[in-house]
Amino acid sequence: MVKEMLTYEAIRRIVGEERTTQKLVALPDDFFNRIKEYLSHKAKIADTKEDAWELASAKRVLQDLLDMRERKILNLAVYSLRSGTEPENMTPEEKELFNAVSTNIKEFQEKRKLVLEGREERTENIALLEDVPEFMGTNLKKYGPFKKGEIVTLPEDVSKVLEEKGAAKRMKI
C-alpha cells in the first residue's frame, strides 16, 4: 500500500472535521510522521510567497488541530475514568498522553478521596542504599525502580519495609 502525502487541503479537511465533533477524528497511526514529512517538503520548496504563505498557514492550522485534540484527550481521560469506556481514534502518541493523564487523574482522585474521608496517606523521604527494582506497595501501586543514592518520597509503610530490609534510610528534610 502506498502512503499518500498529506496536502494542505487534507489538513484543512481534518481540522474542519475535528471542529464539528466532540469525538476524536480517526487519523492514521503515522499521522505525526506524515505532518513532519509534509512540513519538511513544503519548507524545501517554499520559493514563492504563495508557498511560504501555505507553509506558515499549514503550521497554524496544524497547531489548532493539535490543541483541539489535546483538549479532547484531557476531557476523554476524565470521562473514561467515570464511565470505564476506552476512547477511540487516538494515534499511538496520543494514547501515551491519554494513559499518562488518566493515571495522574486517578491518583489525584484517590488522594482526594483519602483526604475527604480523613485518611490522608502519610509519606516520608528516604535515601536508597541500594538499587531497588520495581515493586508493588501495600496500596497496590507500583513503585520504582530506584537507583542507589536516590532520595524519594514514599508512603510510610512502604518506606518502613525498605528500611527494614536495609535498602533505605529515613531522611529528615
SEPA-881857 format. One record per residue: residue number from 1; residue in one letter; x, z, y of N, C-alpha, C in turn. Coordinates in steps of 0.05 Angstrom, whole numbers. Last residue first. Example, Ala and Ser with C-alpha at 12.3 -4.5 7.8 and 13.67 -1.06 7.14 Angstrom:
+-----+----+--------+--------+--------+--------+--------+--------+--------+--------+--------+
|   i | aa |     nu |     nw |     nv |    cau |    caw |    cav |     cu |     cw |     cv |
+-----+----+--------+--------+--------+--------+--------+--------+--------+--------+--------+
|   2 |  S |    257 |    142 |    -45 |    273 |    143 |    -21 |    258 |    157 |      1 |
|   1 |  A |    264 |    156 |   -114 |    246 |    156 |    -90 |    264 |    156 |    -66 |
+-----+----+--------+--------+--------+--------+--------+--------+--------+--------+--------+
***
This chain:
+-----+----+--------+--------+--------+--------+--------+--------+--------+--------+--------+
|   i | aa |     nu |     nw |     nv |    cau |    caw |    cav |     cu |     cw |     cv |
+-----+----+--------+--------+--------+--------+--------+--------+--------+--------+--------+
| 173 |  I |    282 |   1123 |    321 |    287 |   1105 |    344 |    271 |   1116 |    368 |
| 172 |  K |    311 |   1143 |    264 |    297 |   1155 |    288 |    303 |   1137 |    311 |
| 171 |  M |    302 |   1118 |    199 |    315 |   1116 |    225 |    298 |   1130 |    246 |
| 170 |  R |    315 |   1129 |    130 |    297 |   1131 |    153 |    314 |   1130 |    179 |
| 169 |  K |    343 |   1081 |     88 |    347 |   1107 |    101 |    329 |   1107 |    125 |
| 168 |  A |    341 |   1049 |     22 |    336 |   1050 |     51 |    340 |   1079 |     61 |
| 167 |  A |    351 |   1053 |    -31 |    354 |   1026 |    -19 |    351 |   1026 |     11 |
| 166 |  G |    341 |   1097 |    -60 |    367 |   1094 |    -49 |    372 |   1068 |    -35 |
| 165 |  K |    291 |   1107 |    -78 |    307 |   1090 |    -95 |    335 |   1086 |    -84 |
| 164 |  E |    271 |   1135 |    -34 |    275 |   1150 |    -60 |    293 |   1134 |    -79 |
| 163 |  E |    266 |   1093 |      2 |    285 |   1114 |      8 |    292 |   1130 |    -18 |
| 162 |  L |    225 |   1063 |    -20 |    251 |   1051 |    -17 |    273 |   1072 |    -13 |
| 161 |  V |    184 |   1102 |    -16 |    192 |   1092 |    -43 |    220 |   1080 |    -41 |
| 160 |  K |    180 |   1107 |     40 |    188 |   1130 |     23 |    198 |   1122 |     -4 |
| 159 |  S |    162 |   1057 |     55 |    189 |   1065 |     63 |    198 |   1089 |     47 |
| 158 |  V |    110 |   1061 |     34 |    128 |   1041 |     24 |    157 |   1048 |     31 |
| 157 |  D |     87 |   1103 |     63 |     90 |   1106 |     34 |    109 |   1085 |     22 |
| 156 |  E |     89 |   1083 |    117 |    104 |   1107 |    109 |    108 |   1109 |     79 |
| 155 |  P |    100 |   1013 |    125 |     82 |   1036 |    121 |     98 |   1059 |    109 |
| 154 |  L |    158 |    994 |    165 |    141 |    992 |    141 |    122 |   1015 |    140 |
| 153 |  T |    203 |    959 |    202 |    181 |    979 |    204 |    162 |    974 |    181 |
| 152 |  V |    274 |    953 |    192 |    247 |    943 |    191 |    227 |    966 |    194 |
| 151 |  I |    338 |    930 |    199 |    321 |    952 |    206 |    293 |    941 |    208 |
| 150 |  E |    388 |    907 |    152 |    364 |    902 |    169 |    350 |    928 |    175 |
| 149 |  G |    427 |    921 |    116 |    433 |    925 |    144 |    409 |    919 |    163 |
| 148 |  K |    410 |    873 |     67 |    425 |    898 |     73 |    432 |    898 |    103 |
| 147 |  K |    348 |    840 |     76 |    377 |    839 |     73 |    389 |    866 |     80 |
| 146 |  F |    286 |    832 |     41 |    302 |    843 |     63 |    331 |    842 |     56 |
| 145 |  P |    230 |    787 |     29 |    255 |    801 |     21 |    270 |    811 |     46 |
| 144 |  G |    184 |    839 |     49 |    210 |    828 |     42 |    209 |    798 |     39 |
| 143 |  Y |    119 |    850 |     21 |    140 |    857 |     39 |    166 |    845 |     30 |
| 142 |  K |     49 |    838 |     15 |     76 |    831 |      7 |     95 |    839 |     29 |
| 141 |  K |     -1 |    888 |      2 |     11 |    868 |     20 |     40 |    863 |     10 |
| 140 |  L |    -25 |    929 |    -25 |    -28 |    902 |    -36 |    -18 |    880 |    -17 |
| 139 |  N |    -11 |    979 |    -10 |    -34 |    967 |      4 |    -39 |    938 |     -4 |
| 138 |  T |     35 |    988 |    -36 |     12 |   1001 |    -47 |    -14 |    991 |    -34 |
| 137 |  G |     68 |    922 |    -35 |     65 |    950 |    -28 |     39 |    962 |    -40 |
| 136 |  M |    108 |    880 |    -73 |     80 |    886 |    -65 |     78 |    916 |    -59 |
| 135 |  F |    168 |    846 |    -51 |    153 |    864 |    -68 |    125 |    869 |    -57 |
| 134 |  E |    229 |    809 |    -48 |    201 |    812 |    -41 |    186 |    829 |    -61 |
| 133 |  P |    289 |    850 |    -56 |    273 |    826 |    -60 |    244 |    831 |    -51 |
| 132 |  V |    337 |    876 |    -14 |    312 |    883 |    -29 |    296 |    858 |    -31 |
| 131 |  D |    405 |    896 |     -8 |    385 |    874 |     -8 |    361 |    883 |    -24 |
| 130 |  E |    413 |    963 |     20 |    420 |    942 |      1 |    399 |    919 |      4 |
| 129 |  L |    396 |    994 |     59 |    423 |   1000 |     50 |    432 |    979 |     29 |
| 128 |  L |    358 |    984 |    116 |    362 |    976 |     88 |    392 |    980 |     81 |
| 127 |  A |    327 |   1033 |    154 |    350 |   1015 |    153 |    355 |   1009 |    123 |
| 126 |  I |    260 |   1039 |    180 |    281 |   1045 |    160 |    303 |   1024 |    162 |
| 125 |  N |    208 |   1068 |    216 |    230 |   1050 |    216 |    251 |   1058 |    195 |
| 124 |  E |    140 |   1074 |    194 |    165 |   1085 |    203 |    187 |   1064 |    201 |
| 123 |  T |     69 |   1084 |    203 |     93 |   1068 |    196 |    117 |   1083 |    205 |
| 122 |  R |      3 |   1096 |    180 |     27 |   1107 |    193 |     51 |   1091 |    184 |
| 121 |  E |    -57 |   1068 |    194 |    -35 |   1067 |    176 |    -10 |   1076 |    191 |
| 120 |  E |   -114 |   1105 |    213 |    -92 |   1088 |    221 |    -69 |   1090 |    201 |
| 119 |  R |   -170 |   1117 |    204 |   -149 |   1119 |    182 |   -126 |   1101 |    189 |
| 118 |  G |   -215 |   1112 |    234 |   -198 |   1136 |    238 |   -177 |   1139 |    217 |
| 117 |  E |   -243 |   1067 |    232 |   -250 |   1087 |    213 |   -234 |   1112 |    215 |
| 116 |  L |   -216 |   1038 |    271 |   -244 |   1045 |    276 |   -254 |   1066 |    256 |
| 115 |  V |   -166 |   1032 |    244 |   -168 |   1048 |    270 |   -196 |   1057 |    274 |
| 114 |  L |   -181 |   1000 |    201 |   -169 |   1026 |    197 |   -172 |   1044 |    221 |
| 113 |  K |   -199 |    955 |    229 |   -218 |    969 |    213 |   -207 |    998 |    207 |
| 112 |  R |   -151 |    938 |    252 |   -173 |    946 |    269 |   -193 |    963 |    254 |
| 111 |  K |   -123 |    923 |    205 |   -113 |    945 |    222 |   -136 |    956 |    240 |
| 110 |  E |   -156 |    880 |    188 |   -152 |    904 |    171 |   -142 |    928 |    187 |
| 109 |  Q |   -151 |    845 |    231 |   -177 |    856 |    225 |   -175 |    881 |    207 |
| 108 |  F |    -96 |    833 |    228 |   -107 |    846 |    252 |   -134 |    859 |    246 |
| 107 |  E |    -95 |    807 |    178 |    -80 |    832 |    182 |    -91 |    848 |    206 |
| 106 |  K |   -127 |    762 |    192 |   -136 |    781 |    171 |   -121 |    808 |    173 |
| 105 |  I |    -96 |    738 |    231 |   -122 |    748 |    238 |   -132 |    769 |    217 |
| 104 |  N |    -50 |    724 |    200 |    -48 |    743 |    223 |    -75 |    755 |    231 |
| 103 |  T |    -74 |    689 |    163 |    -60 |    713 |    154 |    -58 |    733 |    176 |
| 102 |  S |    -91 |    649 |    198 |   -111 |    663 |    182 |    -99 |    690 |    172 |
| 101 |  V |    -43 |    630 |    218 |    -62 |    642 |    236 |    -82 |    659 |    221 |
| 100 |  A |    -20 |    609 |    170 |     -6 |    630 |    186 |    -26 |    645 |    204 |
|  99 |  N |    -59 |    570 |    156 |    -53 |    593 |    138 |    -39 |    615 |    153 |
|  98 |  F |    -57 |    536 |    201 |    -82 |    549 |    193 |    -76 |    573 |    176 |
|  97 |  L |     -4 |    517 |    197 |    -12 |    532 |    221 |    -37 |    548 |    214 |
|  96 |  E |     -9 |    489 |    148 |     11 |    511 |    151 |      4 |    529 |    175 |
|  95 |  K |    -46 |    451 |    163 |    -53 |    471 |    142 |    -34 |    495 |    143 |
|  94 |  E |    -16 |    421 |    198 |    -38 |    437 |    208 |    -47 |    458 |    188 |
|  93 |  E |     19 |    397 |    162 |     30 |    414 |    183 |      8 |    432 |    195 |
|  92 |  P |    -16 |    367 |    130 |      0 |    389 |    118 |     11 |    408 |    139 |
|  91 |  T |    -78 |    360 |    167 |    -52 |    349 |    158 |    -37 |    373 |    145 |
|  90 |  M |   -145 |    372 |    149 |   -121 |    381 |    162 |    -97 |    367 |    150 |
|  89 |  N |   -197 |    364 |    126 |   -184 |    344 |    144 |   -161 |    354 |    160 |
|  88 |  E |   -234 |    426 |    123 |   -225 |    400 |    113 |   -209 |    385 |    135 |
|  87 |  P |   -232 |    497 |    108 |   -236 |    474 |    125 |   -224 |    449 |    113 |
|  86 |  E |   -265 |    536 |     60 |   -239 |    523 |     67 |   -245 |    499 |     85 |
|  85 |  T |   -302 |    596 |     70 |   -300 |    567 |     65 |   -273 |    557 |     74 |
|  84 |  G |   -313 |    648 |     82 |   -299 |    643 |     57 |   -297 |    613 |     51 |
|  83 |  S |   -334 |    665 |    130 |   -351 |    651 |    112 |   -339 |    646 |     84 |
|  82 |  R |   -293 |    693 |    157 |   -320 |    704 |    155 |   -337 |    692 |    133 |
|  81 |  L |   -250 |    659 |    152 |   -247 |    687 |    142 |   -275 |    700 |    139 |
|  80 |  S |   -270 |    613 |    177 |   -264 |    613 |    148 |   -261 |    641 |    137 |
|  79 |  Y |   -273 |    629 |    230 |   -297 |    622 |    215 |   -292 |    624 |    185 |
|  78 |  V |   -218 |    635 |    242 |   -237 |    658 |    245 |   -262 |    653 |    228 |
|  77 |  A |   -201 |    583 |    232 |   -188 |    606 |    218 |   -207 |    630 |    219 |
|  76 |  L |   -230 |    552 |    267 |   -235 |    549 |    238 |   -223 |    573 |    222 |
|  75 |  N |   -206 |    566 |    315 |   -234 |    573 |    310 |   -241 |    572 |    281 |
|  74 |  L |   -156 |    543 |    305 |   -158 |    571 |    311 |   -187 |    581 |    306 |
|  73 |  I |   -171 |    489 |    299 |   -158 |    504 |    276 |   -160 |    534 |    281 |
|  72 |  K |   -189 |    476 |    350 |   -208 |    475 |    327 |   -196 |    491 |    303 |
|  71 |  R |   -142 |    481 |    379 |   -164 |    499 |    385 |   -184 |    499 |    362 |
|  70 |  E |   -112 |    439 |    354 |   -103 |    467 |    352 |   -125 |    486 |    358 |
|  69 |  R |   -143 |    395 |    369 |   -141 |    402 |    340 |   -131 |    431 |    337 |
|  68 |  M |   -136 |    394 |    424 |   -163 |    397 |    413 |   -161 |    407 |    384 |
|  67 |  D |    -80 |    386 |    427 |    -92 |    410 |    438 |   -119 |    415 |    426 |
|  66 |  L |    -76 |    335 |    403 |    -63 |    358 |    390 |    -74 |    384 |    400 |
|  65 |  L |   -104 |    305 |    442 |   -113 |    306 |    414 |   -101 |    330 |    400 |
|  64 |  D |    -73 |    312 |    487 |   -101 |    321 |    487 |   -111 |    324 |    458 |
|  63 |  Q |    -26 |    287 |    469 |    -26 |    316 |    475 |    -54 |    328 |    476 |
|  62 |  L |    -45 |    234 |    465 |    -37 |    249 |    441 |    -36 |    279 |    446 |
|  61 |  V |    -53 |    225 |    520 |    -76 |    224 |    502 |    -69 |    239 |    476 |
|  60 |  R |      0 |    227 |    538 |    -21 |    246 |    549 |    -44 |    247 |    530 |
|  59 |  K |     24 |    186 |    508 |     34 |    214 |    506 |     13 |    234 |    516 |
|  58 |  A |     -5 |    142 |    527 |     -7 |    150 |    499 |      2 |    179 |    495 |
|  57 |  S |     13 |    140 |    580 |    -15 |    146 |    574 |    -19 |    155 |    546 |
|  56 |  A |     67 |    127 |    571 |     60 |    152 |    585 |     31 |    160 |    579 |
|  55 |  L |     59 |     77 |    546 |     73 |     98 |    533 |     66 |    125 |    545 |
|  54 |  E |     31 |     48 |    585 |     18 |     53 |    559 |     32 |     76 |    544 |
|  53 |  W |     70 |     46 |    625 |     45 |     60 |    630 |     31 |     67 |    604 |
|  52 |  A |    108 |     14 |    600 |    115 |     42 |    607 |     90 |     58 |    613 |
|  51 |  D |     79 |    -33 |    595 |     88 |    -19 |    571 |     95 |     10 |    577 |
|  50 |  E |     73 |    -44 |    650 |     49 |    -41 |    633 |     56 |    -26 |    607 |
|  49 |  K |    124 |    -51 |    668 |    108 |    -29 |    679 |     84 |    -23 |    661 |
|  48 |  T |    166 |    -69 |    612 |    149 |    -75 |    635 |    135 |    -50 |    644 |
|  47 |  D |    194 |    -46 |    570 |    209 |    -61 |    590 |    192 |    -66 |    616 |
|  46 |  A |    189 |    -13 |    521 |    177 |     -7 |    547 |    193 |    -20 |    570 |
|  45 |  I |    209 |    -14 |    471 |    200 |    -40 |    482 |    187 |    -36 |    510 |
|  44 |  K |    224 |     38 |    458 |    244 |     16 |    456 |    236 |     -9 |    470 |
|  43 |  A |    177 |     66 |    464 |    199 |     72 |    482 |    220 |     50 |    482 |
|  42 |  K |    147 |     45 |    421 |    139 |     39 |    448 |    161 |     45 |    468 |
|  41 |  H |    176 |     68 |    378 |    174 |     39 |    381 |    167 |     31 |    410 |
|  40 |  S |    168 |    122 |    388 |    195 |    111 |    387 |    195 |     81 |    391 |
|  39 |  L |    113 |    125 |    383 |    125 |    132 |    408 |    154 |    121 |    410 |
|  38 |  Y |    107 |    109 |    328 |     93 |     95 |    350 |    108 |    100 |    376 |
|  37 |  E |    137 |    149 |    301 |    144 |    120 |    299 |    132 |    104 |    322 |
|  36 |  K |    107 |    194 |    315 |    135 |    192 |    322 |    144 |    163 |    322 |
|  35 |  I |     58 |    182 |    291 |     60 |    186 |    320 |     89 |    182 |    329 |
|  34 |  R |     74 |    181 |    238 |     64 |    156 |    250 |     65 |    158 |    280 |
|  33 |  N |     86 |    234 |    231 |    107 |    215 |    228 |     99 |    188 |    241 |
|  32 |  F |     35 |    255 |    237 |     55 |    262 |    256 |     79 |    244 |    254 |
|  31 |  F |      8 |    232 |    192 |      0 |    225 |    219 |     22 |    232 |    239 |
|  30 |  D |     10 |    234 |    137 |     35 |    228 |    151 |     30 |    222 |    181 |
|  29 |  D |    -42 |    241 |    120 |    -23 |    263 |    117 |      2 |    259 |    133 |
|  28 |  P |    -89 |    214 |    169 |    -70 |    210 |    146 |    -51 |    234 |    144 |
|  27 |  L |   -146 |    253 |    186 |   -122 |    238 |    194 |   -105 |    234 |    169 |
|  26 |  A |   -213 |    266 |    201 |   -193 |    261 |    180 |   -171 |    244 |    191 |
|  25 |  V |   -227 |    312 |    252 |   -228 |    285 |    243 |   -207 |    281 |    222 |
|  24 |  L |   -256 |    376 |    246 |   -231 |    360 |    249 |   -236 |    332 |    238 |
|  23 |  K |   -319 |    388 |    278 |   -302 |    387 |    255 |   -276 |    372 |    262 |
|  22 |  Q |   -348 |    377 |    323 |   -336 |    404 |    321 |   -316 |    405 |    298 |
|  21 |  T |   -341 |    314 |    357 |   -348 |    330 |    333 |   -335 |    357 |    334 |
|  20 |  T |   -321 |    285 |    399 |   -350 |    284 |    394 |   -359 |    301 |    370 |
|  19 |  R |   -266 |    287 |    401 |   -281 |    299 |    423 |   -311 |    302 |    416 |
|  18 |  E |   -251 |    256 |    357 |   -245 |    285 |    357 |   -262 |    300 |    378 |
|  17 |  E |   -266 |    205 |    374 |   -280 |    218 |    351 |   -276 |    248 |    351 |
|  16 |  G |   -228 |    199 |    415 |   -257 |    198 |    421 |   -273 |    211 |    399 |
|  15 |  V |   -181 |    202 |    386 |   -186 |    222 |    406 |   -216 |    222 |    413 |
|  14 |  I |   -186 |    155 |    356 |   -185 |    181 |    342 |   -191 |    203 |    362 |
|  13 |  R |   -185 |    116 |    397 |   -209 |    118 |    380 |   -209 |    146 |    366 |
|  12 |  R |   -133 |    124 |    417 |   -156 |    129 |    434 |   -182 |    132 |    418 |
|  11 |  I |   -105 |    106 |    372 |   -102 |    134 |    381 |   -126 |    141 |    399 |
|  10 |  A |   -120 |     53 |    369 |   -127 |     71 |    347 |   -125 |    100 |    356 |
|   9 |  E |    -99 |     34 |    417 |   -128 |     33 |    413 |   -136 |     52 |    391 |
|   8 |  Y |    -44 |     40 |    407 |    -56 |     55 |    429 |    -86 |     56 |    425 |
|   7 |  T |    -33 |     45 |    336 |    -35 |     30 |    361 |    -47 |     48 |    382 |
|   6 |  L |      9 |     58 |    281 |    -11 |     66 |    300 |    -11 |     48 |    324 |
|   5 |  M |     19 |     12 |    227 |     30 |     27 |    250 |      7 |     35 |    269 |
|   4 |  E |      1 |     21 |    159 |     -2 |      8 |    185 |      8 |     25 |    207 |
|   3 |  K |     34 |     15 |    100 |     26 |     34 |    120 |     24 |     20 |    147 |
|   2 |  V |     13 |    -18 |     43 |     28 |    -20 |     67 |     17 |     -1 |     88 |
|   1 |  M |     17 |      0 |    -24 |      0 |      0 |      0 |     18 |      0 |     25 |
+-----+----+--------+--------+--------+--------+--------+--------+--------+--------+--------+
***
